[in-house]
Amino acid sequence: MVLKWNGSNPDLSGKWCNNALAQLDASEKSAGRLALLAALAPHRITEEYVHEFSAAFPGDRKLLGVLAWSSFTAARKIGSWLR
């Protein structure tokens, strides 16, 4: 998803996120949703999404890891456009 992203704001329905996560189990979906939102639409991260992730992957280190990795991946993509 991030590799195909063109910088536009994903639609509000959240369909794009659900489609990208369709093949994952519940705990993987919580991690995937948080990662995609952090990369492409961080303003849409809610406490509910953070709690879902933390229930499946306890610990601040894991939470910060997924947020940092996905944000960094999006920043690298944007950086590649500046060359």
Secondary structure, DSSP 8 states (H G I E B T S, - for coil): -GGG--S----TT-HHHHHHHTTS-HHHHHHHHHHHHHHH-GGG--HHHHHHHHHHS-SHHHHHHHHHHHHHHHHHHHHHHT-
